[in-house]
Amino acid sequence: MKNQKLAYIYALIAVFFWSTVASAFKLSLEYFTPLELVLYAVLTSILTLFLILVYQNKLGLIAKHFKKNFFMILFLGLLNPFLEYIVLFEAYDILPVQEAQTINYTWALMLTYLSIPLLGHKIHLTDFIAGLICYFGVLIIATKGSPLSLDFTNGYGVFLALLTTVFWSLYWIFNTKVKVDPTVGIFCNFLISLPFILVYLAFTEGFRMPQIEGLFGAAYVGLFEMSITFLFWLKAMNYTNSTTKIANLIFIAPFLSLVLIYFIVKEEILLSTITGLVLIIVGLLIQQSGAIKDKVKKRKVNA
């Protein structure tokens, strides 16, 4: 049953929590290495999703999904959370949090570009224009307002932040090939990635006793970045009578996140970051408008 008011409530709850996670990443990385943060956040997420599946009486679907789609689950689990979050947290560890989170918002554009060779989608002029605007915004952020100088304050960190958009986009593209309950799918992907995270940590950094402050941060990330918030968003999409109205609310998140970064992380927000973010959002809106027009044309052709 559609209920637009409920859809807005669920969507705004999801947007709020997503706005807080960038600050949570940075604060948690004061106590953990990026790999340790991945481990404890994933453990929290697995436990949370398991309890949700118990409540929903869907545990029986787990074995069926593994039996039917084992190799795809393995592939998706290696993409996310294994590669995606290790690289993402490394970027947050290296870069100012405002830069890492803002650059990461270009994943929606990367998703469009990778859908061209992998899903056979056509590229439009709006996609090209959106790319120029978005990545010029990234350039402004990466050079702290001096894009023509090409003097990157931390080129490696910017590379990692952009690389996460590739992993995230690949994850969602290949995720479309698997027909499964979303909660079951995420749980299985996270569960199968856990042994790889443990082995990688054992052979690179080794294990150490975690600090309680770090565990609270990791638990927050596991709850509100990797599991519960996604379910709020799904609820919003199920209740809405217009996915566009709900999808556009996501653009509130990066601006609210900058406010929280300023007050919680105590990081001065640079004009170059705001300028770059505005350009990225403008680019994404242009890209989105092109996609909407394309859907309208297809409907007219099929009518």
KETI-893251 format. One record per residue (C-alpha): residue number from 1; z, y, x. Coordinates in Angstrom, 2 decimals. Layout:
N
<vexmar num="NUM" up="Z" north="Y" east="X"/>
...
//
This chain:
303
<vexmar num="1" up="0.00" north="0.00" east="0.00"/>
<vexmar num="2" up="-1.03" north="3.42" east="1.34"/>
<vexmar num="3" up="1.64" north="6.09" east="1.70"/>
<vexmar num="4" up="0.56" north="9.09" east="3.74"/>
<vexmar num="5" up="4.05" north="10.60" east="3.91"/>
<vexmar num="6" up="5.46" north="7.39" east="5.40"/>
<vexmar num="7" up="2.48" north="7.21" east="7.74"/>
<vexmar num="8" up="3.29" north="10.68" east="9.10"/>
<vexmar num="9" up="6.97" north="9.77" east="9.53"/>
<vexmar num="10" up="6.22" north="6.59" east="11.49"/>
<vexmar num="11" up="3.54" north="8.33" east="13.56"/>
<vexmar num="12" up="5.80" north="11.27" east="14.47"/>
<vexmar num="13" up="8.60" north="8.87" east="15.48"/>
<vexmar num="14" up="6.12" north="7.10" east="17.78"/>
<vexmar num="15" up="4.84" north="10.41" east="19.19"/>
<vexmar num="16" up="8.40" north="11.57" east="19.89"/>
<vexmar num="17" up="9.34" north="8.43" east="21.80"/>
<vexmar num="18" up="6.08" north="8.46" east="23.76"/>
<vexmar num="19" up="6.87" north="12.07" east="24.66"/>
<vexmar num="20" up="10.17" north="11.01" east="26.24"/>
<vexmar num="21" up="8.98" north="8.12" east="28.40"/>
<vexmar num="22" up="7.45" north="10.20" east="31.22"/>
<vexmar num="23" up="10.88" north="11.73" east="31.88"/>
<vexmar num="24" up="12.46" north="8.27" east="31.59"/>
<vexmar num="25" up="10.01" north="6.91" east="34.18"/>
<vexmar num="26" up="10.88" north="9.59" east="36.70"/>
<vexmar num="27" up="14.65" north="9.39" east="36.20"/>
<vexmar num="28" up="14.62" north="5.57" east="36.39"/>
<vexmar num="29" up="12.62" north="5.68" east="39.64"/>
<vexmar num="30" up="15.59" north="7.41" east="41.26"/>
<vexmar num="31" up="17.40" north="4.04" east="41.05"/>
<vexmar num="32" up="14.53" north="1.53" east="41.22"/>
<vexmar num="33" up="11.33" north="0.98" east="43.12"/>
<vexmar num="34" up="8.25" north="0.96" east="40.84"/>
<vexmar num="35" up="8.13" north="-2.86" east="40.97"/>
<vexmar num="36" up="11.82" north="-3.22" east="40.09"/>
<vexmar num="37" up="11.37" north="-0.85" east="37.16"/>
<vexmar num="38" up="8.47" north="-2.96" east="35.91"/>
<vexmar num="39" up="10.60" north="-6.12" east="36.11"/>
<vexmar num="40" up="13.60" north="-4.83" east="34.15"/>
<vexmar num="41" up="11.49" north="-2.93" east="31.61"/>
<vexmar num="42" up="9.35" north="-6.02" east="30.96"/>
<vexmar num="43" up="12.46" north="-8.19" east="30.57"/>
<vexmar num="44" up="13.77" north="-5.73" east="27.97"/>
<vexmar num="45" up="10.45" north="-5.70" east="26.18"/>
<vexmar num="46" up="10.20" north="-9.50" east="26.10"/>
<vexmar num="47" up="13.72" north="-9.81" east="24.62"/>
<vexmar num="48" up="13.05" north="-7.07" east="22.06"/>
<vexmar num="49" up="9.73" north="-8.53" east="20.93"/>
<vexmar num="50" up="11.27" north="-12.02" east="20.75"/>
<vexmar num="51" up="14.00" north="-10.76" east="18.39"/>
<vexmar num="52" up="11.39" north="-8.99" east="16.27"/>
<vexmar num="53" up="9.34" north="-12.19" east="16.02"/>
<vexmar num="54" up="12.46" north="-14.12" east="15.03"/>
<vexmar num="55" up="13.16" north="-11.54" east="12.30"/>
<vexmar num="56" up="9.54" north="-11.72" east="11.10"/>
<vexmar num="57" up="9.59" north="-15.54" east="11.22"/>
<vexmar num="58" up="6.53" north="-15.61" east="13.50"/>
<vexmar num="59" up="7.76" north="-17.76" east="16.41"/>
<vexmar num="60" up="5.44" north="-20.57" east="15.33"/>
<vexmar num="61" up="2.44" north="-18.35" east="16.08"/>
<vexmar num="62" up="3.33" north="-18.13" east="19.78"/>
<vexmar num="63" up="2.47" north="-21.74" east="20.66"/>
<vexmar num="64" up="-0.71" north="-21.58" east="18.57"/>
<vexmar num="65" up="-1.82" north="-18.42" east="20.38"/>
<vexmar num="66" up="-1.13" north="-19.91" east="23.82"/>
<vexmar num="67" up="-2.98" north="-23.11" east="22.93"/>
<vexmar num="68" up="-6.03" north="-21.29" east="21.59"/>
<vexmar num="69" up="-6.27" north="-18.34" east="24.01"/>
<vexmar num="70" up="-4.37" north="-19.31" east="27.18"/>
<vexmar num="71" up="-6.84" north="-17.95" east="29.75"/>
<vexmar num="72" up="-7.39" north="-14.71" east="27.84"/>
<vexmar num="73" up="-3.60" north="-14.26" east="27.58"/>
<vexmar num="74" up="-3.35" north="-14.84" east="31.34"/>
<vexmar num="75" up="-6.07" north="-12.26" east="32.02"/>
<vexmar num="76" up="-4.56" north="-9.70" east="29.64"/>
<vexmar num="77" up="-1.06" north="-10.26" east="31.03"/>
<vexmar num="78" up="-2.29" north="-9.61" east="34.56"/>
<vexmar num="79" up="-3.93" north="-6.38" east="33.38"/>
<vexmar num="80" up="-0.94" north="-5.25" east="31.34"/>
<vexmar num="81" up="1.92" north="-5.13" east="32.16"/>
<vexmar num="82" up="1.42" north="-6.51" east="35.70"/>
<vexmar num="83" up="-1.28" north="-4.25" east="37.19"/>
<vexmar num="84" up="-1.05" north="-1.39" east="34.69"/>
<vexmar num="85" up="2.65" north="-0.64" east="35.04"/>
<vexmar num="86" up="3.01" north="-1.38" east="38.74"/>
<vexmar num="87" up="0.26" north="1.15" east="39.48"/>
<vexmar num="88" up="1.48" north="3.60" east="36.83"/>
<vexmar num="89" up="5.06" north="3.65" east="38.10"/>
<vexmar num="90" up="3.80" north="3.98" east="41.67"/>
<vexmar num="91" up="1.84" north="7.07" east="40.57"/>
<vexmar num="92" up="4.94" north="8.51" east="38.90"/>
<vexmar num="93" up="6.94" north="7.81" east="42.05"/>
<vexmar num="94" up="4.46" north="9.71" east="44.22"/>
<vexmar num="95" up="3.37" north="12.59" east="41.99"/>
<vexmar num="96" up="5.31" north="15.23" east="40.07"/>
<vexmar num="97" up="5.88" north="13.73" east="36.64"/>
<vexmar num="98" up="3.91" north="16.51" east="34.90"/>
<vexmar num="99" up="0.81" north="15.62" east="36.93"/>
<vexmar num="100" up="1.03" north="11.85" east="36.50"/>
<vexmar num="101" up="1.54" north="11.93" east="32.74"/>
<vexmar num="102" up="-1.16" north="14.54" east="32.13"/>
<vexmar num="103" up="-3.83" north="12.76" east="34.19"/>
<vexmar num="104" up="-2.96" north="9.50" east="32.45"/>
<vexmar num="105" up="-4.09" north="10.98" east="29.12"/>
<vexmar num="106" up="-7.72" north="10.65" east="30.23"/>
<vexmar num="107" up="-7.51" north="6.91" east="29.44"/>
<vexmar num="108" up="-9.13" north="7.53" east="26.03"/>
<vexmar num="109" up="-12.23" north="8.90" east="27.76"/>
<vexmar num="110" up="-12.27" north="6.00" east="30.24"/>
<vexmar num="111" up="-12.08" north="3.64" east="27.26"/>
<vexmar num="112" up="-15.28" north="5.18" east="25.89"/>
<vexmar num="113" up="-17.11" north="4.91" east="29.22"/>
<vexmar num="114" up="-16.11" north="1.29" east="29.85"/>
<vexmar num="115" up="-17.07" north="0.36" east="26.28"/>
<vexmar num="116" up="-20.69" north="1.20" east="27.14"/>
<vexmar num="117" up="-21.32" north="-1.73" east="29.56"/>
<vexmar num="118" up="-18.65" north="-4.08" east="28.17"/>
<vexmar num="119" up="-19.11" north="-3.66" east="24.41"/>
<vexmar num="120" up="-22.66" north="-2.34" east="24.27"/>
<vexmar num="121" up="-21.69" north="1.05" east="22.88"/>
<vexmar num="122" up="-24.13" north="3.94" east="23.28"/>
<vexmar num="123" up="-23.27" north="7.05" east="25.28"/>
<vexmar num="124" up="-23.69" north="10.40" east="23.55"/>
<vexmar num="125" up="-24.08" north="13.94" east="24.84"/>
<vexmar num="126" up="-20.57" north="14.69" east="23.59"/>
<vexmar num="127" up="-19.20" north="11.89" east="25.83"/>
<vexmar num="128" up="-20.89" north="13.46" east="28.86"/>
<vexmar num="129" up="-19.63" north="16.97" east="28.02"/>
<vexmar num="130" up="-16.13" north="15.62" east="27.32"/>
<vexmar num="131" up="-16.10" north="13.89" east="30.72"/>
<vexmar num="132" up="-17.02" north="17.08" east="32.56"/>
<vexmar num="133" up="-14.27" north="19.05" east="30.79"/>
<vexmar num="134" up="-11.57" north="16.36" east="31.09"/>
<vexmar num="135" up="-12.11" north="15.58" east="34.74"/>
<vexmar num="136" up="-12.38" north="19.27" east="35.62"/>
<vexmar num="137" up="-8.94" north="19.53" east="34.02"/>
<vexmar num="138" up="-7.77" north="16.68" east="36.27"/>
<vexmar num="139" up="-9.22" north="18.55" east="39.27"/>
<vexmar num="140" up="-7.27" north="21.69" east="38.35"/>
<vexmar num="141" up="-4.04" north="19.67" east="38.07"/>
<vexmar num="142" up="-4.64" north="17.75" east="41.31"/>
<vexmar num="143" up="-5.37" north="20.90" east="43.32"/>
<vexmar num="144" up="-2.63" north="22.95" east="41.61"/>
<vexmar num="145" up="-5.08" north="25.51" east="40.26"/>
<vexmar num="146" up="-7.60" north="25.65" east="43.13"/>
<vexmar num="147" up="-10.38" north="23.26" east="42.01"/>
<vexmar num="148" up="-13.09" north="24.75" east="44.24"/>
<vexmar num="149" up="-11.00" north="24.17" east="47.37"/>
<vexmar num="150" up="-10.96" north="20.38" east="46.76"/>
<vexmar num="151" up="-7.58" north="20.47" east="48.52"/>
<vexmar num="152" up="-5.67" north="17.67" east="46.75"/>
<vexmar num="153" up="-1.89" north="17.89" east="47.01"/>
<vexmar num="154" up="-1.69" north="14.08" east="46.84"/>
<vexmar num="155" up="-5.07" north="12.37" east="46.54"/>
<vexmar num="156" up="-3.61" north="8.86" east="46.60"/>
<vexmar num="157" up="-1.27" north="9.60" east="43.72"/>
<vexmar num="158" up="-4.13" north="11.07" east="41.68"/>
<vexmar num="159" up="-6.22" north="7.98" east="42.44"/>
<vexmar num="160" up="-3.43" north="5.71" east="41.17"/>
<vexmar num="161" up="-2.99" north="7.79" east="38.00"/>
<vexmar num="162" up="-6.73" north="7.52" east="37.29"/>
<vexmar num="163" up="-6.75" north="3.81" east="38.17"/>
<vexmar num="164" up="-4.19" north="3.14" east="35.45"/>
<vexmar num="165" up="-6.68" north="4.52" east="32.90"/>
<vexmar num="166" up="-9.13" north="1.81" east="34.01"/>
<vexmar num="167" up="-6.57" north="-1.01" east="33.66"/>
<vexmar num="168" up="-5.34" north="0.30" east="30.30"/>
<vexmar num="169" up="-8.88" north="0.66" east="28.93"/>
<vexmar num="170" up="-9.92" north="-2.80" east="30.12"/>
<vexmar num="171" up="-6.81" north="-4.23" east="28.47"/>
<vexmar num="172" up="-7.65" north="-2.77" east="25.07"/>
<vexmar num="173" up="-11.36" north="-3.61" east="25.32"/>
<vexmar num="174" up="-10.70" north="-7.30" east="26.02"/>
<vexmar num="175" up="-7.82" north="-7.28" east="23.54"/>
<vexmar num="176" up="-10.38" north="-6.74" east="20.78"/>
<vexmar num="177" up="-11.82" north="-10.19" east="21.54"/>
<vexmar num="178" up="-8.56" north="-11.92" east="20.54"/>
<vexmar num="179" up="-7.65" north="-12.29" east="16.87"/>
<vexmar num="180" up="-3.86" north="-12.54" east="16.74"/>
<vexmar num="181" up="-0.86" north="-10.77" east="15.22"/>
<vexmar num="182" up="-0.34" north="-7.67" east="17.46"/>
<vexmar num="183" up="3.37" north="-8.37" east="18.10"/>
<vexmar num="184" up="2.65" north="-12.00" east="19.02"/>
<vexmar num="185" up="-0.18" north="-10.87" east="21.31"/>
<vexmar num="186" up="1.91" north="-8.33" east="23.20"/>
<vexmar num="187" up="4.84" north="-10.75" east="23.52"/>
<vexmar num="188" up="2.63" north="-13.49" east="24.99"/>
<vexmar num="189" up="0.95" north="-11.09" east="27.42"/>
<vexmar num="190" up="4.31" north="-9.85" east="28.67"/>
<vexmar num="191" up="5.81" north="-13.32" east="28.84"/>
<vexmar num="192" up="2.97" north="-14.76" east="30.93"/>
<vexmar num="193" up="3.10" north="-11.80" east="33.32"/>
<vexmar num="194" up="6.81" north="-12.27" east="34.10"/>
<vexmar num="195" up="6.41" north="-15.09" east="36.72"/>
<vexmar num="196" up="3.79" north="-13.00" east="38.57"/>
<vexmar num="197" up="6.12" north="-9.98" east="38.64"/>
<vexmar num="198" up="9.00" north="-12.13" east="39.92"/>
<vexmar num="199" up="6.91" north="-13.79" east="42.64"/>
<vexmar num="200" up="5.36" north="-10.49" east="43.74"/>
<vexmar num="201" up="8.78" north="-8.86" east="43.96"/>
<vexmar num="202" up="10.23" north="-11.84" east="45.86"/>
<vexmar num="203" up="7.49" north="-11.77" east="48.50"/>
<vexmar num="204" up="7.30" north="-7.98" east="48.92"/>
<vexmar num="205" up="10.65" north="-6.27" east="48.38"/>
<vexmar num="206" up="13.09" north="-9.04" east="47.60"/>
<vexmar num="207" up="15.82" north="-8.86" east="44.98"/>
<vexmar num="208" up="18.88" north="-6.59" east="45.05"/>
<vexmar num="209" up="21.75" north="-5.84" east="42.70"/>
<vexmar num="210" up="20.55" north="-3.20" east="40.21"/>
<vexmar num="211" up="22.51" north="-0.04" east="39.47"/>
<vexmar num="212" up="23.75" north="0.31" east="35.91"/>
<vexmar num="213" up="22.13" north="3.76" east="35.51"/>
<vexmar num="214" up="18.79" north="2.26" east="36.48"/>
<vexmar num="215" up="19.20" north="-0.58" east="33.99"/>
<vexmar num="216" up="19.78" north="1.89" east="31.15"/>
<vexmar num="217" up="16.59" north="3.69" east="32.13"/>
<vexmar num="218" up="14.60" north="0.45" east="32.40"/>
<vexmar num="219" up="15.90" north="-0.67" east="29.01"/>
<vexmar num="220" up="14.78" north="2.64" east="27.50"/>
<vexmar num="221" up="11.31" north="2.21" east="29.01"/>
<vexmar num="222" up="11.11" north="-1.38" east="27.78"/>
<vexmar num="223" up="12.12" north="-0.35" east="24.27"/>
<vexmar num="224" up="10.26" north="2.90" east="23.74"/>
<vexmar num="225" up="7.22" north="2.59" east="26.01"/>
<vexmar num="226" up="6.39" north="-1.11" east="25.85"/>
<vexmar num="227" up="7.55" north="-2.49" east="22.49"/>
<vexmar num="228" up="9.23" north="-0.70" east="19.56"/>
<vexmar num="229" up="7.16" north="2.49" east="19.65"/>
<vexmar num="230" up="3.94" north="0.50" east="19.45"/>
<vexmar num="231" up="5.22" north="-1.13" east="16.25"/>
<vexmar num="232" up="6.01" north="2.29" east="14.74"/>
<vexmar num="233" up="2.43" north="3.33" east="15.49"/>
<vexmar num="234" up="1.05" north="0.17" east="13.87"/>
<vexmar num="235" up="3.15" north="0.90" east="10.78"/>
<vexmar num="236" up="1.69" north="4.42" east="10.63"/>
<vexmar num="237" up="-1.87" north="3.08" east="10.90"/>
<vexmar num="238" up="-1.18" north="0.56" east="8.13"/>
<vexmar num="239" up="0.22" north="3.16" east="5.72"/>
<vexmar num="240" up="-2.26" north="5.98" east="6.34"/>
<vexmar num="241" up="-5.32" north="6.71" east="4.23"/>
<vexmar num="242" up="-6.95" north="8.53" east="7.16"/>
<vexmar num="243" up="-6.74" north="7.17" east="10.70"/>
<vexmar num="244" up="-8.10" north="10.49" east="12.02"/>
<vexmar num="245" up="-5.11" north="12.42" east="10.64"/>
<vexmar num="246" up="-2.72" north="10.02" east="12.37"/>
<vexmar num="247" up="-4.69" north="9.69" east="15.60"/>
<vexmar num="248" up="-4.75" north="13.47" east="16.10"/>
<vexmar num="249" up="-0.94" north="13.57" east="16.10"/>
<vexmar num="250" up="-0.99" north="11.87" east="19.51"/>
<vexmar num="251" up="-2.13" north="15.17" east="21.03"/>
<vexmar num="252" up="1.34" north="16.59" east="20.32"/>
<vexmar num="253" up="2.86" north="14.13" east="22.79"/>
<vexmar num="254" up="1.75" north="15.60" east="26.15"/>
<vexmar num="255" up="2.86" north="19.12" east="25.24"/>
<vexmar num="256" up="6.24" north="17.94" east="23.94"/>
<vexmar num="257" up="6.53" north="15.80" east="27.06"/>
<vexmar num="258" up="6.12" north="18.86" east="29.29"/>
<vexmar num="259" up="8.99" north="20.57" east="27.46"/>
<vexmar num="260" up="11.21" north="17.52" east="27.99"/>
<vexmar num="261" up="10.17" north="17.26" east="31.63"/>
<vexmar num="262" up="11.25" north="20.87" east="32.15"/>
<vexmar num="263" up="14.67" north="20.43" east="30.52"/>
<vexmar num="264" up="15.48" north="16.81" east="31.47"/>
<vexmar num="265" up="13.82" north="16.26" east="34.86"/>
<vexmar num="266" up="14.32" north="19.94" east="35.80"/>
<vexmar num="267" up="10.74" north="20.14" east="37.06"/>
<vexmar num="268" up="9.06" north="23.55" east="36.96"/>
<vexmar num="269" up="5.94" north="23.31" east="34.79"/>
<vexmar num="270" up="2.99" north="24.84" east="36.60"/>
<vexmar num="271" up="0.33" north="26.96" east="34.91"/>
<vexmar num="272" up="-2.28" north="24.70" east="36.50"/>
<vexmar num="273" up="-0.79" north="21.69" east="34.69"/>
<vexmar num="274" up="-0.91" north="23.46" east="31.31"/>
<vexmar num="275" up="-4.47" north="24.64" east="31.96"/>
<vexmar num="276" up="-5.58" north="21.17" east="33.01"/>
<vexmar num="277" up="-3.88" north="19.58" east="30.01"/>
<vexmar num="278" up="-5.56" north="21.99" east="27.59"/>
<vexmar num="279" up="-8.95" north="21.14" east="29.12"/>
<vexmar num="280" up="-8.24" north="17.41" east="28.86"/>
<vexmar num="281" up="-7.24" north="17.73" east="25.18"/>
<vexmar num="282" up="-10.33" north="19.86" east="24.43"/>
<vexmar num="283" up="-12.51" north="17.25" east="26.14"/>
<vexmar num="284" up="-10.92" north="14.41" east="24.16"/>
<vexmar num="285" up="-11.35" north="16.30" east="20.88"/>
<vexmar num="286" up="-15.05" north="16.85" east="21.68"/>
<vexmar num="287" up="-15.44" north="13.17" east="22.51"/>
<vexmar num="288" up="-13.61" north="12.22" east="19.30"/>
<vexmar num="289" up="-15.79" north="14.49" east="17.16"/>
<vexmar num="290" up="-18.88" north="12.78" east="18.57"/>
<vexmar num="291" up="-17.48" north="9.36" east="17.71"/>
<vexmar num="292" up="-16.68" north="10.46" east="14.15"/>
<vexmar num="293" up="-20.21" north="11.84" east="13.64"/>
<vexmar num="294" up="-21.64" north="8.56" east="14.93"/>
<vexmar num="295" up="-19.57" north="6.58" east="12.37"/>
<vexmar num="296" up="-20.75" north="8.87" east="9.55"/>
<vexmar num="297" up="-24.39" north="8.35" east="10.54"/>
<vexmar num="298" up="-23.93" north="4.57" east="10.56"/>
<vexmar num="299" up="-22.40" north="4.67" east="7.08"/>
<vexmar num="300" up="-25.35" north="6.72" east="5.76"/>
<vexmar num="301" up="-27.83" north="4.28" east="7.32"/>
<vexmar num="302" up="-26.01" north="1.30" east="5.80"/>
<vexmar num="303" up="-25.56" north="2.93" east="2.41"/>
//
